[in-house]
Amino acid sequence: MTTFISEYLVRVNGHDIFVAEKGSGPVIVMLHGGGPGASGLSNYSRNIDALAEHFRVVVPDMPGYGRSSKHVDHSDPFGYLADTMRGLMDELGLLSAHLVGNSYGGAAALRLALDTPQRVGKLVLMGPGGIGTTRGLPTPGLKSLLSYYGGDGPSREKLAAFIRTYLVYDGAAVPDDLIELRYQASLDPDVVASPPLRRPSGLRTLWRMDLTRDKRVTALPNPTLVLWGRDDKVNRPAGGPLLQRLMPNAELVMTSHTGHWMQWERAELFNRLVADFLSPESDLAIA
């Protein structure tokens, strides 16, 4: 079980952001995904201890999730998340940090790097959102995620179906207590009233959320490791090769029998790849 040096709230732009951290050394800020009931600690439960052996691991709850304030600007969600995480870095006195982002958090990490590359060391993007999202209809997994609070509202059955059918490759491997933990977190009245992740409203917001249409991505200087499960049903695996083609300093690792939650399903491999890539002795190559 993970134990932390500290857990605390940080006031950022008038809103509370919950943070847990462990370890010492170069700083990694780990940004979680946007599924119902997500939080930093639950998303990275199999990774924090291993990475904290080499790094200072900072794990916030993103705005709208966990123990953080529930406000999100839906006109430019990735920009808002990036601004908030940069504000968190300011409050923590971090001039720069490595960023690890999964899905929704991957989009936030990439947007933060695009806006202020000097604040980011290396990037690890795991099945990130915002990649080619205007180039096709939403995936079945994304449709399931976005419909969770619709219809009859949230239910344990809907959440279990999303996680076991779309989030991971082997749904039988997901324990019931993980489903229950996420389900209870998803029932926060503020979240039910205003879900943090929703369908884009308007063409302008939709285009803002496709980060591959941002011309800055082709000149981003930060060394980047892109990780993608070949069986991802939430964000299309084709996004991995797309990022590798667009980004000048990107390496790509794709794994078989892996869904959208690589850091959980392939934790040992994920931890090794991330630790090796972010090591001060490492160059861009990870082989």
KEKE-3310 file (N, C-alpha, C; in steps of 0.2 Angstrom, whole numbers, plus 5000, padded with zeros to 4 digits):
npx = (5004:5003:5011:5012:5023:5017:5001:4990:4981:4982:4980:4975:4973:4961:4955:4954:4967:4970:4984:4995:5011:5027:5044:5060:5071:5073:5058:5042:5027:5011:4998:4981:4968:4952:4940:4924:4924:4938:4955:4970:4977:4971:4972:4986:4990:4998:5010:5016:5024:5035:5041:5044:5055:5065:5062:5055:5038:5024:5007:4993:4975:4965:4957:4939:4939:4941:4948:4949:4944:4928:4927:4928:4933:4923:4924:4937:4944:4956:4965:4962:4965:4978:4983:4979:4987:5000:4999:4998:5011:5018:5014:5020:5033:5040:5050:5052:5046:5045:5032:5019:5006:4990:4978:4965:4973:4984:4982:4981:4994:5001:4996:5000:5014:5015:5010:5019:5034:5046:5043:5043:5051:5054:5041:5029:5017:5002:4991:4985:4972:4964:4970:4970:4956:4946:4945:4937:4922:4918:4925:4918:4922:4924:4911:4904:4910:4907:4893:4890:4885:4873:4856:4848:4857:4872:4877:4882:4883:4884:4897:4905:4904:4909:4923:4927:4924:4929:4940:4951:4961:4959:4945:4941:4951:4950:4947:4933:4933:4940:4931:4920:4926:4929:4916:4909:4916:4912:4899:4899:4890:4892:4899:4890:4880:4887:4897:4914:4920:4914:4904:4911:4905:4901:4909:4921:4927:4928:4938:4949:4951:4957:4973:4982:4980:4986:4998:5010:5014:5022:5035:5038:5050:5053:5059:5049:5040:5029:5016:5006:4992:4989:4976:4967:4952:4946:4954:4960:4972:4979:4983:4995:5006:5003:5007:5020:5024:5022:5028:5044:5053:5049:5047:5040:5031:5021:5010:5005:4989:4984:4974:4967:4972:4986:4996:4991:4988:4999:5009:5023:5031:5027:5032:5046:5049:5046:5054:5067:5067:5065:5076:5090:5102:5098:5096:5087:5083:5076:5078)
npy = (4994:5011:5024:5041:5055:5067:5074:5087:5102:5114:5131:5137:5149:5153:5141:5125:5113:5096:5087:5074:5067:5059:5053:5059:5069:5072:5081:5073:5077:5069:5067:5062:5052:5055:5048:5043:5045:5046:5048:5055:5046:5034:5031:5030:5020:5009:5013:5024:5021:5014:5023:5033:5029:5034:5047:5063:5062:5070:5070:5076:5079:5082:5097:5096:5083:5070:5076:5089:5106:5108:5115:5118:5125:5124:5129:5129:5117:5109:5119:5126:5116:5115:5128:5128:5117:5122:5134:5127:5121:5134:5138:5128:5131:5126:5127:5120:5104:5086:5079:5067:5060:5053:5050:5061:5068:5067:5075:5087:5088:5089:5101:5110:5109:5114:5127:5132:5128:5128:5126:5113:5097:5083:5074:5062:5053:5045:5036:5048:5061:5072:5069:5069:5071:5077:5070:5059:5049:5048:5035:5019:5017:5030:5036:5028:5033:5047:5046:5042:5050:5054:5050:5039:5042:5041:5024:5009:4998:5004:5010:4999:4992:5001:5002:4988:4984:4994:5001:4993:4979:4966:4963:4955:4955:4966:4971:4970:4979:4990:4995:4998:5009:5018:5020:5026:5038:5044:5049:5061:5075:5088:5084:5076:5086:5094:5087:5085:5081:5082:5082:5091:5108:5116:5121:5128:5125:5111:5111:5117:5107:5097:5093:5090:5098:5110:5120:5121:5109:5102:5108:5106:5106:5097:5082:5067:5053:5042:5032:5018:5008:4994:4989:4999:5006:5018:5030:5031:5019:5023:5036:5036:5033:5044:5055:5052:5055:5068:5075:5081:5076:5063:5047:5031:5018:5004:4992:4975:4967:4976:4989:5005:5008:5008:5010:5003:4990:4985:4987:4985:4986:4998:5006:5004:5009:5022:5027:5024:5032:5045:5047:5056:5052:5047:5048:5053:5041:5025:5012)
npz = (5000:4996:5004:5009:5009:5011:5010:5004:5002:4989:4985:4970:4958:4965:4967:4975:4974:4976:4982:4982:4987:4985:4988:4982:4973:4955:4948:4945:4938:4939:4929:4929:4921:4914:4917:4925:4942:4943:4950:4955:4964:4963:4949:4947:4956:4955:4952:4958:4970:4964:4955:4964:4970:4963:4960:4964:4966:4961:4963:4958:4960:4947:4942:4945:4949:4962:4977:4973:4968:4959:4948:4930:4915:4902:4889:4884:4889:4889:4889:4901:4911:4909:4912:4926:4931:4928:4937:4949:4949:4950:4963:4970:4969:4958:4945:4933:4927:4924:4915:4916:4908:4907:4896:4897:4906:4899:4888:4894:4899:4887:4881:4891:4889:4875:4877:4886:4884:4891:4904:4906:4907:4902:4892:4895:4887:4888:4879:4876:4876:4864:4852:4836:4836:4828:4817:4815:4820:4838:4848:4853:4867:4871:4869:4878:4890:4890:4891:4904:4914:4909:4903:4914:4924:4934:4938:4946:4938:4925:4926:4929:4917:4908:4913:4913:4900:4891:4896:4900:4894:4898:4906:4917:4925:4933:4950:4961:4971:4966:4956:4965:4972:4963:4958:4970:4971:4960:4962:4968:4972:4966:4955:4948:4946:4937:4926:4924:4912:4896:4881:4868:4865:4852:4837:4838:4851:4849:4839:4846:4855:4848:4848:4838:4828:4831:4826:4833:4838:4830:4832:4844:4857:4868:4874:4871:4876:4870:4874:4871:4871:4861:4860:4864:4867:4869:4866:4850:4844:4833:4835:4841:4832:4824:4832:4834:4821:4819:4830:4834:4843:4847:4854:4852:4860:4858:4865:4865:4869:4878:4885:4887:4899:4902:4912:4923:4918:4913:4922:4927:4916:4912:4922:4922:4909:4910:4921:4915:4904:4910:4917:4923:4916:4904:4886:4872:4866:4871:4870)
capx = (5000:5007:5011:5015:5026:5012:4995:4989:4978:4985:4975:4977:4968:4954:4952:4958:4969:4973:4990:4999:5018:5031:5050:5064:5075:5069:5051:5037:5020:5007:4991:4977:4963:4945:4934:4920:4927:4945:4959:4977:4980:4968:4974:4993:4991:5003:5016:5019:5030:5041:5044:5046:5062:5070:5060:5049:5032:5018:5001:4987:4968:4964:4950:4933:4940:4944:4947:4950:4938:4925:4926:4931:4931:4922:4925:4944:4945:4963:4969:4961:4968:4985:4984:4979:4993:5005:4998:5000:5019:5020:5013:5025:5040:5043:5051:5050:5045:5043:5025:5017:4999:4986:4971:4963:4979:4989:4980:4983:5001:5003:4994:5005:5020:5014:5010:5026:5039:5052:5041:5042:5057:5052:5034:5026:5010:5000:4985:4982:4966:4965:4974:4966:4949:4941:4946:4932:4917:4920:4926:4913:4924:4923:4904:4902:4912:4903:4886:4889:4880:4867:4850:4846:4862:4877:4876:4888:4883:4887:4904:4908:4904:4914:4930:4929:4924:4933:4946:4956:4960:4956:4940:4941:4957:4948:4944:4927:4934:4942:4925:4917:4930:4927:4908:4907:4919:4908:4893:4900:4884:4895:4901:4884:4877:4891:4902:4920:4921:4908:4905:4912:4899:4903:4915:4928:4929:4930:4945:4953:4953:4961:4979:4986:4979:4990:5005:5016:5016:5028:5041:5039:5057:5053:5059:5043:5039:5022:5014:4999:4989:4987:4969:4964:4945:4944:4957:4962:4979:4982:4986:5002:5010:5002:5011:5027:5026:5021:5033:5051:5058:5045:5048:5033:5030:5014:5010:4999:4985:4984:4969:4968:4975:4993:5000:4988:4988:5006:5013:5030:5034:5026:5037:5053:5050:5046:5060:5072:5066:5065:5082:5095:5107:5095:5095:5080:5082:5074:5080)
capy = (5000:5017:5029:5047:5060:5072:5076:5093:5106:5120:5136:5139:5154:5153:5135:5120:5107:5091:5085:5069:5067:5054:5053:5065:5069:5076:5081:5071:5078:5064:5069:5056:5052:5059:5044:5044:5043:5045:5053:5054:5041:5028:5030:5028:5016:5004:5016:5029:5018:5012:5029:5037:5026:5038:5054:5066:5061:5074:5068:5080:5077:5087:5100:5092:5076:5068:5081:5095:5109:5105:5120:5117:5130:5120:5132:5127:5112:5107:5125:5127:5111:5116:5134:5126:5113:5127:5137:5122:5122:5140:5138:5123:5133:5121:5131:5115:5097:5081:5078:5061:5061:5048:5051:5068:5071:5068:5081:5093:5089:5091:5108:5114:5110:5118:5134:5135:5122:5129:5124:5105:5094:5078:5072:5055:5054:5038:5036:5055:5064:5077:5067:5068:5070:5080:5066:5054:5049:5046:5028:5016:5019:5037:5037:5026:5038:5053:5045:5040:5054:5055:5045:5038:5045:5036:5018:5004:4994:5007:5011:4992:4990:5005:5000:4981:4983:4998:5004:4988:4973:4960:4965:4950:4957:4972:4969:4973:4985:4996:4997:5002:5015:5023:5022:5030:5044:5047:5051:5068:5079:5093:5081:5074:5092:5097:5083:5088:5079:5082:5083:5098:5112:5121:5120:5131:5121:5105:5112:5118:5101:5093:5096:5089:5104:5115:5120:5121:5102:5100:5111:5105:5104:5093:5074:5064:5046:5041:5025:5017:5001:4993:4987:5005:5007:5024:5034:5027:5018:5027:5042:5035:5034:5051:5059:5051:5058:5075:5078:5080:5072:5058:5040:5028:5011:5002:4986:4971:4965:4982:4994:5012:5009:5004:5010:4998:4983:4983:4992:4984:4988:5006:5009:5003:5013:5029:5028:5024:5038:5051:5047:5061:5049:5045:5052:5052:5034:5021:5005)
capz = (5000:4995:5009:5006:5013:5012:5006:5005:4997:4986:4982:4963:4955:4968:4968:4979:4971:4981:4980:4986:4984:4988:4985:4981:4966:4949:4950:4940:4940:4936:4928:4928:4916:4915:4918:4931:4948:4943:4954:4954:4968:4960:4942:4947:4962:4954:4949:4962:4974:4960:4953:4970:4972:4959:4958:4968:4962:4963:4960:4960:4958:4942:4943:4943:4951:4968:4982:4971:4967:4954:4942:4924:4910:4896:4883:4882:4894:4890:4891:4908:4915:4908:4916:4933:4933:4928:4943:4954:4949:4953:4970:4973:4967:4953:4938:4928:4930:4920:4915:4914:4908:4905:4893:4899:4909:4893:4884:4898:4899:4880:4880:4895:4885:4870:4879:4890:4884:4896:4911:4905:4905:4897:4892:4894:4885:4888:4876:4877:4873:4860:4847:4830:4838:4823:4811:4815:4826:4844:4849:4858:4874:4873:4870:4885:4895:4890:4893:4910:4918:4905:4904:4921:4928:4936:4941:4947:4932:4920:4927:4928:4910:4905:4915:4911:4892:4887:4899:4900:4889:4902:4911:4922:4930:4937:4956:4962:4975:4962:4953:4970:4974:4957:4958:4975:4970:4954:4965:4971:4970:4962:4949:4945:4943:4932:4925:4921:4905:4892:4874:4866:4863:4847:4833:4841:4857:4846:4836:4852:4859:4844:4849:4833:4823:4834:4823:4838:4840:4825:4834:4852:4858:4873:4872:4873:4876:4868:4876:4869:4871:4854:4860:4867:4864:4871:4861:4845:4844:4827:4838:4843:4826:4822:4836:4832:4814:4820:4835:4831:4848:4851:4854:4853:4862:4858:4868:4863:4874:4882:4883:4888:4906:4902:4918:4927:4915:4911:4927:4928:4910:4912:4927:4919:4903:4912:4925:4911:4900:4913:4921:4920:4912:4898:4881:4870:4865:4877:4869)
cpx = (5004:5006:5015:5018:5021:5006:4992:4984:4982:4980:4978:4971:4961:4951:4957:4960:4972:4979:4993:5006:5022:5038:5054:5068:5071:5062:5047:5030:5015:5000:4986:4972:4956:4939:4931:4924:4935:4948:4966:4980:4977:4971:4982:4994:4996:5009:5020:5025:5036:5044:5047:5053:5067:5069:5055:5043:5027:5012:4995:4980:4967:4957:4944:4933:4942:4942:4948:4943:4935:4924:4930:4928:4930:4923:4932:4946:4953:4967:4968:4964:4976:4987:4984:4985:4999:5005:5000:5008:5021:5020:5018:5032:5044:5044:5050:5049:5044:5036:5023:5009:4995:4979:4970:4969:4984:4988:4982:4990:5004:5002:4999:5011:5020:5014:5016:5031:5044:5050:5041:5049:5055:5044:5033:5019:5007:4992:4981:4976:4968:4970:4970:4958:4944:4942:4942:4927:4921:4920:4920:4915:4922:4915:4902:4904:4908:4896:4885:4884:4874:4861:4848:4851:4867:4874:4882:4889:4886:4895:4908:4909:4909:4921:4932:4928:4928:4940:4952:4955:4957:4951:4940:4946:4955:4945:4937:4928:4936:4935:4921:4920:4928:4920:4907:4910:4915:4901:4893:4894:4886:4897:4895:4880:4881:4897:4908:4922:4915:4909:4906:4906:4902:4909:4922:4931:4932:4937:4950:4956:4956:4968:4984:4985:4983:4997:5011:5018:5022:5034:5042:5046:5058:5054:5052:5042:5031:5021:5007:4997:4987:4979:4965:4957:4942:4947:4961:4970:4983:4985:4993:5007:5009:5006:5018:5029:5026:5027:5040:5055:5054:5047:5041:5034:5023:5015:5004:4995:4985:4978:4971:4972:4982:4996:4997:4989:4995:5011:5020:5033:5033:5031:5044:5054:5050:5052:5066:5072:5067:5072:5087:5100:5104:5095:5088:5078:5080:5076:5086)
cpy = (5006:5022:5035:5051:5065:5072:5082:5097:5113:5125:5138:5143:5153:5147:5130:5114:5102:5088:5079:5068:5062:5054:5059:5064:5074:5075:5078:5073:5073:5066:5063:5057:5055:5054:5045:5041:5043:5050:5051:5047:5034:5026:5027:5024:5011:5007:5021:5026:5017:5018:5033:5035:5031:5046:5057:5066:5065:5072:5072:5077:5083:5091:5096:5085:5076:5074:5088:5099:5107:5109:5118:5122:5125:5123:5131:5123:5111:5113:5127:5122:5113:5123:5132:5122:5118:5131:5133:5122:5128:5140:5133:5125:5129:5125:5126:5108:5092:5080:5071:5062:5055:5051:5059:5071:5072:5074:5087:5094:5092:5099:5112:5115:5114:5126:5137:5129:5122:5127:5116:5102:5089:5076:5064:5055:5047:5038:5043:5057:5069:5076:5065:5067:5073:5076:5060:5054:5047:5038:5026:5018:5026:5039:5034:5030:5044:5052:5043:5044:5056:5050:5045:5040:5039:5029:5013:5000:4997:5008:5004:4990:4995:5003:4993:4980:4987:5001:4999:4982:4967:4962:4961:4952:4962:4970:4973:4979:4991:4999:5001:5008:5020:5025:5027:5037:5048:5050:5058:5072:5085:5090:5079:5080:5095:5093:5086:5087:5078:5083:5090:5102:5117:5119:5122:5127:5114:5105:5113:5112:5096:5096:5095:5094:5110:5115:5119:5114:5100:5103:5110:5102:5098:5085:5071:5057:5045:5033:5024:5010:4999:4991:4993:5006:5013:5029:5030:5026:5022:5033:5042:5036:5041:5056:5058:5054:5066:5079:5076:5076:5067:5051:5037:5020:5009:4994:4982:4969:4970:4987:5001:5013:5006:5004:5006:4991:4981:4988:4991:4987:4996:5009:5009:5008:5020:5031:5029:5031:5045:5052:5052:5058:5047:5050:5051:5045:5030:5014:5003)
cpz = (5000:5001:5007:5011:5015:5008:5008:5000:4995:4983:4975:4960:4958:4969:4972:4974:4976:4978:4985:4983:4988:4984:4985:4975:4961:4950:4944:4943:4936:4935:4926:4923:4918:4916:4924:4937:4948:4948:4953:4958:4965:4953:4943:4953:4961:4951:4954:4967:4970:4958:4958:4972:4969:4959:4964:4964:4965:4960:4962:4957:4953:4944:4941:4946:4959:4973:4980:4969:4960:4948:4936:4919:4904:4889:4880:4888:4895:4892:4898:4912:4915:4912:4924:4935:4933:4935:4949:4955:4952:4960:4974:4972:4962:4946:4932:4931:4924:4920:4913:4914:4904:4902:4893:4901:4904:4889:4888:4898:4892:4879:4885:4892:4879:4871:4882:4890:4889:4903:4911:4904:4900:4898:4892:4893:4884:4886:4877:4873:4868:4854:4841:4831:4833:4817:4811:4820:4832:4844:4853:4865:4876:4873:4876:4891:4896:4891:4900:4915:4915:4907:4911:4926:4930:4939:4942:4941:4926:4920:4926:4921:4906:4906:4912:4903:4888:4890:4899:4895:4892:4907:4917:4927:4935:4944:4957:4967:4972:4959:4959:4972:4969:4957:4964:4974:4964:4956:4968:4968:4965:4955:4945:4942:4937:4930:4922:4914:4901:4885:4872:4863:4858:4843:4836:4846:4854:4843:4841:4855:4854:4844:4843:4827:4826:4830:4827:4839:4836:4827:4841:4853:4863:4871:4875:4871:4875:4870:4874:4868:4864:4854:4864:4863:4866:4866:4856:4845:4838:4830:4840:4837:4823:4826:4835:4825:4815:4825:4834:4836:4851:4849:4855:4855:4862:4860:4866:4869:4880:4880:4884:4894:4906:4908:4923:4925:4915:4916:4927:4922:4910:4916:4925:4914:4905:4916:4920:4907:4904:4917:4918:4916:4905:4893:4878:4868:4871:4876:4873)
residu = (MET:THR:THR:PHE:ILE:SER:GLU:TYR:LEU:VAL:ARG:VAL:ASN:GLY:HIS:ASP:ILE:PHE:VAL:ALA:GLU:LYS:GLY:SER:GLY:PRO:VAL:ILE:VAL:MET:LEU:HIS:GLY:GLY:GLY:PRO:GLY:ALA:SER:GLY:LEU:SER:ASN:TYR:SER:ARG:ASN:ILE:ASP:ALA:LEU:ALA:GLU:HIS:PHE:ARG:VAL:VAL:VAL:PRO:ASP:MET:PRO:GLY:TYR:GLY:ARG:SER:SER:LYS:HIS:VAL:ASP:HIS:SER:ASP:PRO:PHE:GLY:TYR:LEU:ALA:ASP:THR:MET:ARG:GLY:LEU:MET:ASP:GLU:LEU:GLY:LEU:LEU:SER:ALA:HIS:LEU:VAL:GLY:ASN:SER:TYR:GLY:GLY:ALA:ALA:ALA:LEU:ARG:LEU:ALA:LEU:ASP:THR:PRO:GLN:ARG:VAL:GLY:LYS:LEU:VAL:LEU:MET:GLY:PRO:GLY:GLY:ILE:GLY:THR:THR:ARG:GLY:LEU:PRO:THR:PRO:GLY:LEU:LYS:SER:LEU:LEU:SER:TYR:TYR:GLY:GLY:ASP:GLY:PRO:SER:ARG:GLU:LYS:LEU:ALA:ALA:PHE:ILE:ARG:THR:TYR:LEU:VAL:TYR:ASP:GLY:ALA:ALA:VAL:PRO:ASP:ASP:LEU:ILE:GLU:LEU:ARG:TYR:GLN:ALA:SER:LEU:ASP:PRO:ASP:VAL:VAL:ALA:SER:PRO:PRO:LEU:ARG:ARG:PRO:SER:GLY:LEU:ARG:THR:LEU:TRP:ARG:MET:ASP:LEU:THR:ARG:ASP:LYS:ARG:VAL:THR:ALA:LEU:PRO:ASN:PRO:THR:LEU:VAL:LEU:TRP:GLY:ARG:ASP:ASP:LYS:VAL:ASN:ARG:PRO:ALA:GLY:GLY:PRO:LEU:LEU:GLN:ARG:LEU:MET:PRO:ASN:ALA:GLU:LEU:VAL:MET:THR:SER:HIS:THR:GLY:HIS:TRP:MET:GLN:TRP:GLU:ARG:ALA:GLU:LEU:PHE:ASN:ARG:LEU:VAL:ALA:ASP:PHE:LEU:SER:PRO:GLU:SER:ASP:LEU:ALA:ILE:ALA)
# end
